[in-house]
Amino acid sequence: MPRIIAPGEFRTQPWKNGGGVTHEIVRWPDGEVAEGYDIRVSLAEDRVPGPFSRFPGYRRWSFLAAGALIALDVAGVVHELVAPGDHIEVGGDVAIACALPAGPTRLLNFLVRDGVAAQIGRGPCPRPVRFVFALAAMPWLAEGHAAVFDPPALAVLERHAVWLA
């Protein structure tokens, strides 16, 4: 049975670069040390255009979670995330700046330390999952909620589920 994490349980904290706030959903291993984790999942509030924090030694996946589209300038190449679930995957040390042509939005971010085995995806997953976030409601998980499986387990996931296996 998964542990369900409601948005009210997310841990709000300032961005590493001071430019906004993020709501940490889960990290492994769990702890209070800001960068003492192998995997971290958070929901960022992107309210103003500007640079993203860099995370050398990590890989980053950013999924449009809700709200308006976002344009991400990734090392000089612009990527538009238009629909919930659209995403990018880049090294944590890569320069990213955002433009918010339609106003504030939110990104679901996964940071995985280099060398740590993890698969991140969206939609059905044929393998046991460790974490799921609902971009839209599913029969067993409300929109904007997360589920942690310990141990990892198979789960019925729909196209609007973002997962970590």
Phi, psi and omega per residue, in radians:
M1 nan 2.232 -3.129
P2 -1.294 2.725 2.983
R3 -1.587 2.087 -3.133
I4 -1.519 2.337 3.121
I5 -2.037 1.994 3.121
A6 -1.446 2.709 -3.139
P7 -0.927 -0.574 3.120
G8 -1.139 -0.263 3.110
E9 -1.628 -0.179 3.125
F10 -1.117 2.544 -3.131
R11 -1.659 1.942 -3.115
T12 -1.398 2.366 3.137
Q13 -2.673 2.732 3.128
P14 -1.229 2.670 3.027
W15 -1.075 2.663 3.103
K16 -0.975 -0.620 -3.130
N17 -1.589 0.037 3.111
G18 1.379 0.058 -3.031
G19 -1.526 0.040 -3.127
G20 3.093 -2.797 3.115
V21 -2.265 2.712 3.030
T22 -2.310 2.739 3.119
H23 -2.018 1.782 -3.123
E24 -1.232 2.241 -3.130
I25 -1.633 -0.835 -3.109
V26 -2.806 2.716 3.019
R27 -2.560 2.677 3.055
W28 -2.251 2.326 -0.271
P29 -1.181 2.706 -3.134
D30 -1.277 2.498 3.126
G31 3.059 3.100 -3.083
E32 -1.712 -0.178 -3.122
V33 -1.248 2.185 -3.003
A34 -0.940 -0.730 -3.096
E35 -2.100 0.442 -3.139
G36 -1.670 0.876 -3.096
Y37 -2.355 2.744 3.031
D38 -1.623 -0.655 -3.135
I39 -2.392 2.378 3.093
R40 -2.405 2.347 3.082
V41 -2.113 2.254 -3.121
S42 -2.549 2.824 3.118
L43 -2.022 1.937 -3.072
A44 -1.607 2.413 3.021
E45 -1.616 1.899 3.110
D46 -1.710 1.736 -3.028
R47 -1.858 -0.455 -3.131
V48 -2.354 2.568 3.095
P49 -1.104 2.635 3.081
G50 2.703 -3.068 -3.084
P51 -1.344 2.648 3.026
F52 -1.606 2.751 3.017
S53 -1.153 2.615 3.060
R54 -1.778 2.589 -3.129
F55 -2.333 1.319 3.101
P56 -0.994 2.453 3.136
G57 1.549 0.068 3.133
Y58 -2.232 2.827 2.953
R59 -1.917 2.498 -3.070
R60 -2.099 2.339 2.934
W61 -2.061 2.248 3.110
S62 -2.184 2.107 -3.130
F63 -1.942 2.332 3.009
L64 -1.139 2.124 -3.039
A65 -1.757 -0.603 -3.110
A66 -3.025 2.888 3.073
G67 1.486 -2.649 -3.014
A68 -1.453 2.893 3.089
L69 -1.106 2.802 3.101
I70 -2.361 2.453 3.060
A71 -1.877 2.110 -3.111
L72 -1.905 2.105 3.036
D73 -1.562 1.843 -3.096
V74 -1.845 1.766 -3.139
A75 0.883 0.746 3.055
G76 1.611 -0.071 3.098
V77 -1.968 2.187 -3.097
V78 -1.541 2.277 3.075
H79 -2.105 2.169 3.087
E80 -1.712 2.161 3.022
L81 -1.732 1.991 -2.951
V82 -1.864 -0.756 -3.081
A83 -1.974 2.576 3.081
P84 -0.909 2.314 -3.095
G85 1.766 -0.377 3.029
D86 -1.032 2.500 -3.061
H87 -2.680 2.936 2.992
I88 -2.238 2.762 3.018
E89 -2.319 2.157 -3.096
V90 -2.566 2.889 3.013
G91 -1.161 2.554 -3.103
G92 -1.174 -0.306 -3.139
D93 -1.642 0.027 -3.125
V94 -1.344 2.413 3.109
A95 -1.240 2.215 3.081
I96 -2.291 2.341 3.006
A97 -2.269 2.563 -3.106
C98 -2.006 2.633 2.937
A99 -2.095 2.521 -3.093
L100 -2.103 1.281 -3.030
P101 -1.106 -0.366 -3.128
A102 -2.031 0.232 3.103
G103 1.803 -3.049 -3.067
P104 -1.005 2.660 3.127
T105 -2.659 -3.072 -3.127
R106 -2.371 2.477 3.090
L107 -2.120 2.333 2.988
L108 -1.563 2.095 -3.051
N109 -2.023 2.376 3.010
F110 -2.009 2.252 3.008
L111 -2.047 2.181 -3.118
V112 -2.194 2.142 -3.130
R113 -1.026 2.411 3.074
D114 -0.921 2.346 3.125
G115 1.604 -0.173 3.110
V116 -1.579 2.234 -3.127
A117 -1.313 2.141 3.102
A118 -2.795 2.519 3.010
Q119 -2.084 2.353 -3.137
I120 -2.092 2.377 3.136
G121 -2.776 -3.084 -3.117
R122 -2.363 2.460 3.119
G123 1.605 -2.837 -3.141
P124 -1.016 2.550 3.120
C125 -2.259 2.202 -3.091
P126 -1.420 -0.018 -3.087
R127 -2.117 2.885 3.090
P128 -1.047 2.412 -3.136
V129 -1.867 2.686 3.107
R130 -1.807 -0.495 -3.046
F131 -2.604 2.492 3.057
V132 -2.420 2.430 3.015
F133 -2.156 2.334 -3.126
A134 -1.658 1.908 3.036
L135 -1.241 -0.462 3.030
A136 -2.488 2.820 -3.073
A137 -1.092 2.476 2.995
M138 -2.095 2.868 -3.106
P139 -0.947 -0.520 -3.065
W140 -1.961 -0.044 -3.085
L141 -2.528 2.143 -3.117
A142 -1.246 2.672 3.086
E143 -0.961 2.364 3.106
G144 1.387 0.023 3.105
H145 -1.733 2.818 3.121
A146 -2.162 2.794 3.066
A147 -2.348 2.367 3.095
V148 -2.002 2.259 3.136
F149 -1.894 2.075 3.121
D150 -2.423 1.746 0.172
P151 -1.381 2.906 3.079
P152 -0.945 2.561 -3.095
A153 -2.571 2.784 3.025
L154 -1.225 2.500 -3.140
A155 -2.472 2.593 3.058
V156 -1.413 1.928 -3.070
L157 -2.055 2.463 3.111
E158 -1.789 3.080 -3.029
R159 -1.069 -0.407 -3.128
H160 -1.698 0.383 3.031
A161 -1.743 2.357 3.010
V162 -1.916 2.316 -2.997
W163 -2.347 2.812 3.034
L164 -2.176 2.204 3.091
A165 -2.156 nan nan
